[in-house]
Amino acid sequence: MSPGASSVSQLSIIQPDDFHVHLRSDDLLPLTVDHISRQFARAIVMPNLRPPVTTAALAANYREDILAAIPPGRSFEPMMTLYLTDRTRPEDIREAKRSGFIFAVKYYPAGATTNSDSGVTDLKARGKVFEALTDVGMPLLVHGEVTDPSVDVFDREKKFIDSQLSYLKEEFPGMKIVLEHITTEDAVQFVDDAPKNIAATITAHHLLINRNSLFVGGINPHHYCLPVVKRERHRLALLDAATSGSAKYFLGTDSAPHERATKESACGCAGIYSALTAMELYAEAFDSVGKLEALECFSSINGANFYGLERNKQKATLRRKIRQVPEELPYQSGTIVPFRSGGAVDWSFSLDEI
């Protein structure tokens, strides 16, 4: 138990939602959908497939694939998103809103992360699309990093906030914006100071590890993600924000599976797979600073409120009980190495009987 941890051994919460997850496609779907639907009632599903999900029709097809992968007897709603490109039209936004199953649009700066090569090359040329998002009340989900190779990888989030996010806030003051998977105290300060239509998601891994974790026992590719984990002071700032009770912060795992051989190759692709033990990891982070009671707002209330959704009816329980994490997770084409592979988590999560 961490020095600041509480003595609470059990916590009952409203069933949580995940407002940022990568489910991938094809033979990975049964694994990812199984894991995410064990804990979460709903999830915002990222659109960076190959090819990307750029239209309502493509989102409908992807949604059907996800629904078909849900284990029998389990309730789970995939909340679809569109991938913003240089060719996205305002009519695409209006059609997405009319669909009833598309909840947001994702902005990747071109080349910023996995499968982002179709992303936006000129943010300021997308003004008509941002006006349409504002008109229909659909959030813009932002991967907040610049891609300029002259900018240090640890400074790319701050540079994005200064050069691009501030522009969006000023030019489109009514647009809902979610700065996703924030990693720095600079992002926390920006969100704290911003109006209520700007919010942020925070991952479990950014709450639990800092950049030293990339080098423990040699270079650890399974701790490599984008945005990359930062200094300890930034981790602590994220932990303060997540546990503060502020309605601006909510849960988004950014759980992103990569086949083991690909992750451990020379390129070492970015992404951490946390879906298997997501809520246990969040509980551990919140408990480490004696703020376990703040977890329900962060995981089950704030995000639903921001998206204008009803709270889930199902309840869930976290119990202080050590659980071993498998070294790897097999699927049809290979294996995934989960976060904390071969180690343990301090909590156990289960949905209550209805």
Secondary structure, 3 states (H helix, E strand, C coil): CCCCCCCCCEEEEECCCEEEECCCCHHHHHHHHHHHHHHCCEEEECCCCCCCCCCHHHHHHHHHHHHHHCCCCCCCEEEEEEECCCCCCHHHHHHHHHHCCEEEEEECECCCCCCCCCCECCHHHHHHHHHHHHHHCCCEEECCCCCCCCCCHHHHHHHHHHHHHHHHHHHCCCCCEEECCCCCHHHHHHHHHCCCCEEEEECHHHHHCCHHHHCCCCCCHHHCCCCCCCCHHHHHHHHHHHCCCCCCEEECCCECCCEHHHHCCCCCCCCEECHHHHHHHHHHHHHHCCCHHHHHHHHHHHHHHHHCCCCCCCEEEEEEEEEECCCCEEECCEEECECCCCCEEEEEEEECCC
